[in-house]
Amino acid sequence: MSARMLLSTEPVSFGFVVRRFLAASITAAMVGLGTKDYFTSTGLWLAVSGGAGYAAPEVTDYILRWVKAKGESELKKVSGNAKTKSTETKAKSKSRK
């Protein structure tokens, strides 16, 4: 993963690198600890934990984008309902006069 970021031609920030590094290392460590007793081959065990660490930053980015999109859609619903209610209230008050 480090080589992938170093060889990338896209400009990245320090926070981006740290976030991806932490996502990969935490995931690889958790998968490694969780699967250690299931594999008799050390190479296969390391390959599984390394593969999980390699995929973790992309999965984390996808989840963050999904949560952000869900949050924005909920905000639009709430702000849309507030505008609709205030418009209905104004219309009712004008019709009563």
Helices and strands as residue ranges (DSSP letters): H 2-7, H 14-35, H 42-96
